[in-house]
Amino acid sequence: MADGLNRLLGGTPGRTIVKLVVICVVVGFIMSTFGLYPLDIVNWFRRSFVELWRSGFAALGRVGDYLILGAAIVIPIFILLRILNWRKS
């Protein structure tokens, strides 16, 4: 059991805890130096997702506009060609 736990943690539990504490202190110091806080990072991801969501739907709206504009030309031509082909048959 201990061997499996050591493999899972990448070392003994005590050594793994010490490594994690040191890494947490270093990362915390760097984040504090740059004025970053966990909530700021979460809010940045949330704002990015919301903006991507909104711009995605705006792009879909533009595609709908293009579809309607193109259909105004393509559908009448399609119907006209079908009528002309129907007369020849």
VMD Tcl script that draws the C-alpha trace (Angstrom):
set ca {
  {0.00 0.00 0.00}
  {2.79 2.44 0.90}
  {4.59 1.74 -2.38}
  {1.44 2.57 -4.36}
  {0.97 5.79 -2.37}
  {4.59 6.78 -2.94}
  {4.18 6.20 -6.68}
  {0.98 8.26 -6.70}
  {2.57 11.18 -4.85}
  {5.98 10.96 -6.56}
  {7.78 10.36 -3.27}
  {7.04 9.91 0.40}
  {4.06 11.84 1.78}
  {6.26 14.04 3.99}
  {8.62 14.94 1.18}
  {5.71 15.66 -1.17}
  {4.09 17.97 1.40}
  {7.36 19.89 1.87}
  {7.77 20.30 -1.92}
  {4.18 21.52 -2.26}
  {4.60 24.03 0.59}
  {7.79 25.44 -0.96}
  {6.18 25.71 -4.41}
  {3.07 27.37 -2.91}
  {5.22 29.98 -1.12}
  {7.22 30.75 -4.29}
  {4.10 31.02 -6.47}
  {2.34 33.11 -3.80}
  {5.32 35.48 -3.64}
  {5.41 35.87 -7.43}
  {1.65 36.45 -7.62}
  {1.82 39.02 -4.81}
  {4.70 40.81 -6.57}
  {2.62 41.15 -9.74}
  {-0.55 42.04 -7.82}
  {-2.40 38.92 -8.92}
  {-4.96 37.29 -6.71}
  {-6.86 34.05 -7.28}
  {-10.20 35.85 -7.55}
  {-8.75 38.13 -10.25}
  {-7.75 35.09 -12.27}
  {-11.19 33.51 -11.85}
  {-12.88 36.76 -12.88}
  {-10.57 37.06 -15.91}
  {-11.56 33.56 -17.07}
  {-15.24 34.34 -16.48}
  {-15.07 37.63 -18.40}
  {-13.15 35.95 -21.24}
  {-15.74 33.19 -21.48}
  {-18.66 35.65 -21.45}
  {-17.00 37.80 -24.13}
  {-16.29 34.76 -26.27}
  {-19.90 33.64 -25.81}
  {-21.25 37.05 -26.85}
  {-18.93 37.46 -29.82}
  {-19.72 33.92 -30.93}
  {-23.43 34.67 -31.06}
  {-22.72 37.96 -32.78}
  {-20.79 36.04 -35.43}
  {-23.75 33.69 -35.82}
  {-25.99 36.72 -36.27}
  {-23.73 37.94 -39.07}
  {-23.88 34.52 -40.71}
  {-27.68 34.76 -40.60}
  {-27.49 38.15 -42.29}
  {-25.24 36.73 -45.00}
  {-27.63 33.81 -45.44}
  {-30.62 36.07 -45.97}
  {-28.72 38.37 -48.35}
  {-27.48 35.45 -50.41}
  {-30.88 33.75 -50.41}
  {-32.45 36.90 -51.85}
  {-30.40 36.28 -55.00}
  {-29.87 32.50 -55.06}
  {-33.44 31.30 -54.40}
  {-35.08 33.27 -57.25}
  {-32.34 32.16 -59.67}
  {-32.77 28.55 -58.50}
  {-36.54 28.71 -59.01}
  {-36.09 30.33 -62.44}
  {-33.63 27.62 -63.53}
  {-35.97 24.89 -62.30}
  {-38.86 26.39 -64.24}
  {-36.72 26.66 -67.39}
  {-35.50 23.05 -66.99}
  {-39.05 21.84 -66.40}
  {-40.20 23.36 -69.71}
  {-37.40 21.56 -71.59}
  {-38.32 18.15 -70.17}
}
mol new
graphics top color blue
foreach p $ca { graphics top sphere $p radius 0.5 }
foreach p [lrange $ca 0 end-1] q [lrange $ca 1 end] { graphics top cylinder $p $q radius 0.2 }
display resetview
